[in-house]
């Protein structure tokens, strides 16, 4: 789930605020997934959760970079 939300956040960075919200949701889902005991024991699942967190953080970063010039013109 966090990988899908992270990918959506990167893909929708140009929509004002939507990419940022998807990115935050991806980071939260990935953080919750990494804290579960079933994921901690499974290396592949742990890497998928970490990938979701990284993709969400990338989406937040790209959305923030896209929003900063827009905020300057308000």
C-alpha positions in Angstrom: 0.0 0.0 0.0 2.8 2.4 0.9 4.5 1.8 -2.5 1.4 2.6 -4.4 0.7 5.7 -2.4 4.3 6.8 -2.8 4.1 6.3 -6.6 0.9 8.3 -6.7 2.5 11.1 -4.7 5.4 11.4 -7.2 3.0 11.1 -10.2 0.6 13.7 -8.8 3.0 16.3 -7.5 1.7 18.9 -10.0 -1.8 18.8 -8.4 -1.8 21.4 -5.6 -1.5 19.5 -2.3 -2.6 16.1 -3.6 1.0 14.8 -4.1 1.9 16.0 -0.6 -1.1 14.2 1.0 -0.3 11.0 -0.9 3.3 11.3 0.3 2.4 11.7 3.9 0.0 8.7 3.7 2.8 6.6 2.1 5.2 7.5 4.9 2.6 6.7 7.6 1.6 3.4 6.0 5.3 2.4 5.5 6.1 3.3 9.1 3.2 1.3 10.4 4.2 -1.6 8.2 7.8 -1.6 9.4 6.7 -1.8 13.0 4.7 -5.0 12.6 6.4 -8.1 13.7 5.6 -10.1 10.6 7.3 -7.5 8.4 10.4 -7.3 10.7 11.0 -11.0 10.3 10.6 -11.0 6.5 13.4 -9.1 4.7 11.4 -8.7 1.4 8.4 -7.2 3.2 10.7 -4.9 5.2 12.3 -3.7 2.0 8.9 -3.0 0.4 7.8 -1.0 3.4 11.1 1.0 3.3 10.6 1.6 -0.4 7.2 3.0 0.3 8.6 5.3 2.9 11.3 6.5 0.5 8.8 7.0 -2.3 6.5 8.9 0.0 9.4 11.1 1.1 10.3 11.7 -2.5 6.7 12.7 -3.3 6.7 15.1 -0.4 9.9 16.7 -1.5 8.9 17.0 -5.2 5.5 18.4 -4.1 7.1 20.9 -1.8 9.5 22.1 -4.5 6.6 22.5 -6.9 4.4 24.3 -4.4 7.1 26.9 -3.3 7.0 29.0 -6.5 3.2 28.9 -6.5 3.1 30.2 -2.9 5.3 33.1 -3.8 2.8 34.4 -6.3 -0.2 34.3 -3.9 
